[in-house]
Amino acid sequence: MLDSMPSMVVGESMQGDKNSVLAQKPPMLTKKRLRWLILLSSFPLFGMMAAFGIAPDTSVEELPIEQVVLSLELPETHVASDVDMTFWRQERIQRGDTIATLLSRLNVNTQDATGFLRDTRDIKAVHQLVAGKTMHAQTTAAGELLLLRYFPGGSEQLVMEKAAGTFKLSEQPAKLETHIQMKSGVINSSLFAAVDSAGVPDSIATQIVDILATEIDFHRDLRKGDRFTVVYDSLYGNGEPARAGRVLAVEFVNQGTPYRALYFQVENGESGYYTPDGKSLRKAFLRSPLEFSRISSGFSSGRFHPILKTWRAHKGIDYAAPTGTGVKAAADGIVAVAGWQDGYGNVIFLEHQGSYSTVYGHLSSFAKGLKKGQHVRQGDIIGHVGSTGMATGPHLHYEFRFKGVQRDPLKVAMPTANPVSSRQMSAFYEYTKSSMARLDALRGTSLAFLD
C-alpha cells in the first residue's frame, strides 16, 4: 500500500497540470505566429511540437500564397571557336615513311607542310626517320602546324616550333624513366641469333660477354642448348624506348653449368659484378681481347705456317674477325710499343703488373691518340683487327707473356679482384635480393618459342 502511494501522487500531479493547461485561454494567433508554426510543422523533427502547439478547434485564417522569383546573374561564358582550338596528334613511323607522308597523316595543311619541309631540309635527324618511333604534332582545327616533337632515341628530343611563320629546331632533354626488363633465350646457332630472338639489345649481349668473359670462353665453349636469363635497365623517353641501360643480373647455363653474376656498388663507389656469394668476377686479364670472333689458330708447339711454308711453334692465339673489329686491352697496363714490327705488322705491346705483358699483332690501325707510355685500362679499345705483316687474312694475333715467355692464356689461372668485404655482405644480399628473385622466376620459363 505504501509502495503504490508515490505513483498515485505523481499521477494526480500530472492530471492536475493537464487540466490547468487546457483550462487556459488559448493565445491569439497572429499571421506572423502562424507562419512560424507552419514552417516548423514542415520538418519531421518538429511535427509533434506543432501538434501540441495548437489547441483543438482553433480556427486558422487562410493566408495568401505569394510566389517569389529571384533573378540570379550567371558567369559569362565563352564558346571557343575552331580558330582557338588546338589538337595533339601522333603517328607511328612505318617502314618507308618520309616526313612528307607523316605530315599528311597528321592532317597538316599544304601550306605548313611545304614550309616545314623547306625550313628543315638541312636537318638530317628530321629526315632520317626510325621505324617504330612516334611523331607528335600540335595543330589547329584548320591544319596549321604549331609544333612537331620527335624522339629518335638517346637522351635528347627534337622540337620543331613555328615562330613568326618559320619552323625553328631545338634539342631538349627528354625525361627518361627507367624500366626493368627480364628476358631469356636459348643458343641454337650463335649468341647474337639467340639474343635477337629473345628481343635483347646488342648492347646487353655485349655486356653479358664482358661480365662472364672470365668464366666462359664465348669463342669456344658455347654449345647448342645453352641458355641465358638477363635482368637489365631499359630507359624510356616520352613513353618510347630510348636505349638499354645496365645489366643488373645474368645467368648463363653453359654445357649444363650455371654461372650467375649480380651487379653491386661497393662502399668506395666502385661497382662491379659478383657471384651470389660475393666473389668478384673481374679477373686481372680477359680471356679474349675481342668481343666476338672465332679462333682460327690456337696456341701450339708446332703448326704449318701458311706464308713461310714451314712447321714452327705458334706461341699465341689467332682470332679471325672482320677488318676494323675493336681490339681490347686484356688488362690495365702501359703501352710499351705501338707501331710496325716485322711479321707482326702494326702491333701493340702492353706491360702489366707482375712481369706480365700482352701482344696484339696484324692491326689495321691504332686507337686515336694511342702512344708509347700511355696508361690503358682493361677493356679499352686500343686498336682494330687487320691483316698487316705476315697475315693471309684479317685476324688478331694475341700473345700472353710472363717474364717474356709466351703462355697459353686459355689455360693460365688468372688472379681475381677482391670480393665483397665481410662488413658489406649484408648490404650486398639486400641489394641483390630482387635481382636473384627475378632470375629464379625466369629459370623455369619455357623457351620453346625460340627454337
C-alpha positions in Angstrom: 0.0 0.0 0.0 2.8 2.3 0.9 4.8 1.3 -2.2 2.0 2.4 -4.5 1.4 5.8 -3.0 4.2 7.7 -4.8 2.8 6.7 -8.2 -0.7 7.8 -7.3 0.7 11.2 -6.2 2.6 11.6 -9.3 -0.4 10.6 -11.4 -2.6 13.2 -9.7 0.0 15.8 -10.2 0.2 15.2 -13.9 -3.6 15.2 -14.2 -3.8 18.4 -12.4 -1.2 20.0 -14.7 -3.0 18.8 -17.8 -6.3 20.3 -16.6 -4.7 23.6 -15.9 -3.2 23.8 -19.3 -6.5 23.0 -21.1 -8.3 25.5 -18.9 -6.2 28.4 -20.0 -7.5 30.7 -22.7 -5.6 30.0 -26.0 -3.5 32.9 -27.2 -4.5 34.9 -30.2 -2.8 33.6 -33.4 -1.3 36.4 -35.5 -0.2 35.9 -39.1 3.4 36.1 -38.1 3.0 33.4 -35.4 1.0 31.2 -37.8 3.8 31.4 -40.5 6.3 30.1 -37.9 4.0 27.3 -36.9 3.5 26.2 -40.5 7.3 26.4 -41.1 8.1 24.2 -38.1 5.4 21.7 -38.9 7.0 21.1 -42.3 10.0 19.4 -40.7 9.5 15.9 -39.3 11.6 16.7 -36.3 9.2 19.4 -35.2 6.0 17.6 -36.2 5.0 16.7 -32.7 5.7 20.2 -31.4 3.3 21.7 -33.9 0.6 19.3 -32.9 0.8 20.2 -29.3 1.3 23.9 -30.0 -2.2 24.5 -31.5 -5.2 23.9 -29.3 -8.1 21.8 -30.6 -10.8 23.5 -32.7 -8.6 26.6 -33.2 -9.7 28.4 -36.4 -6.9 29.1 -38.8 -7.2 32.0 -41.1 -6.3 31.3 -44.7 -3.2 33.1 -45.8 -2.4 34.2 -49.3 0.4 32.3 -51.1 2.9 34.6 -52.7 5.3 33.4 -55.5 8.8 34.9 -55.3 11.0 34.8 -58.4 14.6 35.8 -57.9 16.9 36.8 -60.8 20.4 35.2 -60.5 23.3 36.6 -62.5 25.3 33.7 -64.3 29.0 34.0 -65.0 29.8 35.0 -68.6 30.6 32.0 -70.8 32.9 31.9 -73.8 32.4 29.4 -76.5 35.8 28.6 -78.2 35.8 28.9 -81.9 37.5 26.5 -84.2 40.3 29.0 -84.6 41.2 28.9 -80.9 41.2 25.1 -80.7 44.5 23.1 -80.9 44.9 19.3 -81.0 47.8 16.9 -80.3 48.1 14.2 -82.8 50.6 11.4 -83.1 51.6 8.9 -85.8 53.8 5.9 -85.6 56.6 5.8 -88.1 56.2 3.0 -90.6 59.0 1.5 -92.7 59.3 3.6 -95.9 57.7 6.7 -94.3 59.0 10.1 -95.2 58.4 13.3 -93.3 56.0 14.4 -96.0 53.8 11.3 -95.7 53.8 11.7 -91.9 52.7 15.4 -92.2 49.9 14.3 -94.4 48.7 11.6 -91.9 48.9 14.3 -89.2 46.4 16.4 -91.2 48.9 19.3 -91.6 47.6 21.7 -94.3 49.6 22.0 -97.5 50.9 25.5 -96.8 52.5 24.5 -93.5 53.7 21.2 -94.8 55.6 23.0 -97.6 57.0 25.5 -95.2 58.1 22.8 -92.8 59.9 20.8 -95.5 61.6 24.0 -96.7 62.8 25.1 -93.2 64.1 21.6 -92.2 65.6 20.4 -95.4 69.1 20.6 -94.0 68.3 18.9 -90.7 69.2 15.2 -91.1 67.6 13.9 -88.0 64.2 15.1 -89.2 64.5 13.2 -92.5 66.3 10.1 -91.1 63.3 8.6 -89.5 63.4 5.5 -87.3 60.7 3.0 -87.9 58.7 2.2 -84.8 59.2 5.6 -83.2 56.3 8.1 -82.8 55.9 11.7 -84.2 53.8 14.1 -82.1 52.3 17.2 -83.7 50.3 20.1 -82.3 47.9 21.6 -84.9 44.8 23.8 -85.1 41.5 22.6 -86.4 42.4 24.2 -89.8 45.5 22.1 -90.0 48.1 24.7 -89.1 51.2 23.1 -87.7 52.3 24.7 -84.5 54.8 22.3 -83.1 56.4 18.9 -84.0 58.1 16.7 -81.4 60.2 13.7 -82.3 62.2 11.4 -80.0 64.7 9.4 -82.1 66.3 7.8 -79.0 69.2 8.7 -76.7 68.6 11.5 -74.2 67.5 14.4 -76.5 64.2 15.0 -78.2 63.9 17.2 -81.3 61.3 20.0 -81.1 60.4 22.0 -84.3 58.3 25.0 -83.3 56.6 27.6 -85.5 57.6 31.2 -84.8 56.9 34.2 -87.0 55.9 31.9 -89.8 59.0 29.7 -89.8 60.0 26.5 -88.1 62.9 26.6 -85.7 64.7 23.4 -84.4 65.7 23.0 -80.8 67.1 20.0 -78.9 65.5 19.5 -75.5 66.4 16.9 -72.8 63.9 14.1 -72.8 62.6 13.0 -69.4 63.9 9.5 -69.1 62.3 6.8 -67.0 63.9 3.5 -66.0 62.1 0.2 -66.5 63.4 -3.2 -65.6 63.4 -5.8 -68.3 63.7 -9.5 -68.0 64.5 -11.8 -71.0 65.5 -15.4 -71.6 66.9 -17.2 -74.6 68.4 -20.4 -75.9 71.5 -20.8 -78.0 70.7 -22.7 -81.2 73.3 -21.3 -83.6 75.0 -18.2 -82.1 74.7 -15.9 -79.1 73.6 -13.0 -81.3 70.9 -15.1 -83.0 69.6 -16.1 -79.6 69.5 -12.5 -78.2 67.8 -11.3 -81.4 65.1 -14.0 -81.0 64.6 -13.0 -77.3 64.4 -9.3 -78.2 67.5 -8.4 -76.2 69.5 -5.4 -77.5 73.0 -6.0 -78.8 74.5 -3.7 -76.1 73.1 -6.0 -73.5 74.6 -9.1 -75.2 78.0 -7.3 -75.3 77.7 -6.7 -71.5 76.8 -10.3 -70.9 80.0 -11.4 -72.7 82.1 -8.8 -70.8 80.7 -9.8 -67.4 81.2 -13.5 -67.9 84.3 -13.4 -70.1 86.5 -14.7 -67.2 84.2 -17.7 -66.6 83.1 -18.7 -70.1 85.1 -18.6 -73.4 82.4 -17.4 -75.7 84.6 -18.3 -78.7 85.0 -22.0 -78.0 82.7 -23.0 -75.1 79.2 -22.3 -76.5 77.0 -25.3 -77.3 73.6 -25.7 -78.7 71.1 -25.7 -75.9 73.0 -23.3 -73.7 70.6 -20.8 -72.2 70.7 -17.4 -70.6 68.5 -15.2 -68.4 69.2 -11.5 -68.1 67.7 -8.6 -66.0 68.6 -5.1 -67.2 67.6 -1.5 -67.0 65.8 0.0 -70.1 65.5 3.8 -70.4 62.2 5.3 -71.9 61.7 8.8 -73.0 58.2 10.2 -73.7 56.9 6.6 -73.3 59.1 5.3 -76.0 62.2 3.0 -75.6 65.3 5.2 -75.6 68.2 2.9 -75.0 69.3 -0.1 -73.0 71.0 0.5 -69.7 73.0 -1.7 -67.4 72.8 -5.4 -66.8 71.6 -5.9 -63.2 71.8 -9.7 -63.1 72.5 -12.5 -65.6 72.5 -16.3 -65.5 74.2 -18.3 -68.3 74.0 -22.1 -68.4 76.9 -23.3 -70.4 77.2 -27.0 -71.0 74.9 -27.7 -68.1 76.9 -25.5 -65.6 75.1 -22.3 -64.4 77.0 -19.1 -64.0 75.4 -16.1 -62.2 76.5 -12.5 -62.0 75.0 -9.7 -59.9 75.7 -6.0 -60.1 76.7 -4.3 -56.8 78.3 -0.9 -55.9 80.8 -1.2 -53.1 81.5 1.4 -50.3 84.2 3.3 -52.2 81.8 4.0 -55.1 83.3 1.4 -57.4 80.8 -1.0 -59.0 81.3 -4.5 -60.4 79.7 -7.9 -60.9 79.9 -10.6 -58.3 78.8 -14.2 -57.8 75.8 -14.8 -55.5 78.3 -15.4 -52.6 80.1 -12.1 -53.2 83.2 -13.2 -55.2 84.3 -10.8 -57.8 84.0 -11.9 -61.5 86.7 -9.4 -62.6 90.0 -11.1 -63.4 93.3 -9.4 -63.9 93.2 -10.5 -67.5 90.4 -11.0 -70.0 90.3 -14.4 -71.6 89.9 -12.8 -75.0 90.7 -9.3 -76.3 87.8 -9.5 -78.8 84.1 -9.4 -78.2 83.0 -12.0 -80.8 85.1 -14.0 -83.2 86.4 -17.5 -83.8 89.8 -18.9 -83.0 91.5 -19.7 -86.4 94.7 -20.9 -84.9 95.4 -21.9 -81.3 98.5 -22.0 -79.1 100.7 -24.9 -80.2 104.3 -26.1 -80.2 104.2 -26.7 -83.9 102.0 -25.7 -86.9 102.5 -25.3 -90.6 103.0 -21.6 -91.3 100.8 -20.6 -94.3 103.3 -18.0 -95.5 106.7 -19.4 -94.6 105.5 -22.9 -95.6 107.4 -24.5 -92.7 106.5 -26.1 -89.4 107.1 -23.8 -86.4 105.7 -23.1 -83.0 102.7 -20.8 -82.7 103.2 -19.0 -79.4 99.9 -17.2 -79.5 96.3 -17.4 -80.5 94.8 -16.1 -83.8 91.3 -14.8 -83.7 89.6 -14.5 -87.1 87.4 -11.3 -87.3 86.4 -8.7 -89.8 88.8 -5.9 -90.5 88.1 -3.0 -88.2 86.8 -5.1 -85.3 87.8 -3.4 -82.0 90.7 -4.9 -80.0 90.5 -4.5 -76.2 93.3 -4.3 -73.7 93.3 -7.6 -71.8 94.3 -5.8 -68.5 95.4 -2.5 -67.1 98.8 -1.6 -68.4 101.3 0.7 -70.0 101.9 0.9 -73.8 105.4 -0.3 -74.5 105.2 -0.4 -78.3 102.7 1.0 -80.7 104.0 0.8 -84.3 105.3 -1.5 -87.0 107.4 -4.6 -86.2 108.4 -7.1 -88.9 106.0 -10.1 -89.2 103.6 -8.6 -86.6 102.8 -5.7 -88.9 101.1 -3.0 -86.8 101.5 -4.2 -83.3 100.9 -3.1 -79.7 102.9 -4.4 -76.7 101.3 -3.7 -73.2 103.2 -4.2 -70.0 101.3 -5.2 -66.9 102.0 -5.6 -63.2 103.7 -8.8 -62.0 106.0 -9.3 -65.0 103.1 -9.9 -67.4 102.8 -8.5 -70.9 100.5 -8.9 -73.9 100.9 -8.5 -77.6 98.4 -7.6 -80.3 99.5 -8.0 -83.9 98.4 -7.6 -87.6 96.3 -4.5 -86.6 94.8 -2.3 -89.4 95.0 0.8 -87.1 95.6 2.0 -83.6 93.2 3.8 -81.3 93.2 7.5 -81.8 95.9 9.2 -79.7 97.4 5.9 -78.5 101.2 6.3 -77.9 104.1 4.8 -76.0 104.0 5.3 -72.3 100.2 5.8 -72.2 98.2 4.1 -69.4 95.2 2.0 -70.6 92.5 0.2 -68.6 91.2 -3.3 -69.0 88.6 -3.3 -71.8 89.7 -0.1 -73.5 89.8 -0.3 -77.3 93.4 0.0 -78.3 93.3 -0.9 -82.0 91.4 -2.7 -84.8 91.7 -6.0 -86.5 93.6 -6.1 -89.8 95.9 -8.2 -91.9 99.2 -6.2 -91.8 102.6 -8.0 -91.6 102.7 -11.8 -92.3 99.0 -12.5 -92.5 96.9 -14.2 -95.1 93.7 -12.6 -94.0 92.1 -10.3 -91.3 92.7 -11.6 -87.8 94.3 -10.7 -84.5 97.4 -12.4 -83.3 97.4 -12.3 -79.5 100.2 -13.3 -77.1 100.2 -13.6 -73.3 103.6 -13.5 -71.8 105.1 -14.0 -68.3 108.6 -12.8 -67.8 108.9 -12.6 -71.6 107.9 -16.2 -72.2 104.6 -16.9 -74.2 101.9 -18.8 -72.3 98.6 -20.1 -73.4 96.1 -17.5 -72.0 93.2 -20.1 -72.2 95.0 -22.4 -69.7 96.7 -20.0 -67.3 94.9 -19.4 -64.0 94.1 -15.7 -63.8 94.1 -13.9 -60.4 90.8 -12.3 -59.4 89.9 -8.9 -57.9 88.9 -8.6 -54.2 85.5 -10.0 -53.2 82.8 -8.1 -51.3 84.1 -7.4 -47.8 82.6 -9.2 -44.8 81.2 -5.9 -43.4 79.3 -5.3 -46.7 77.9 -8.7 -47.2 74.5 -7.9 -45.5 74.2 -4.8 -47.8 75.2 -7.0 -50.8 72.5 -9.6 -50.0 69.8 -6.9 -49.5 70.8 -5.0 -52.7 70.8 -8.2 -54.9 67.8 -9.9 -53.4 65.3 -8.6 -56.0 67.7 -9.5 -58.9 68.1 -13.0 -57.6 64.3 -13.4 -57.3 63.9 -12.3 -60.9 66.4 -14.8 -62.1 64.7 -17.5 -60.1 61.3 -16.6 -61.6 62.6 -16.8 -65.1 64.6 -20.0 -64.6 61.6 -22.2 -65.3 60.3 -20.2 -68.3 59.5 -22.2 -71.4 61.8 -21.2 -74.2 60.4 -23.5 -76.9 59.2 -20.5 -78.9 62.8 -19.6 -79.6 63.7 -22.8 -81.4 
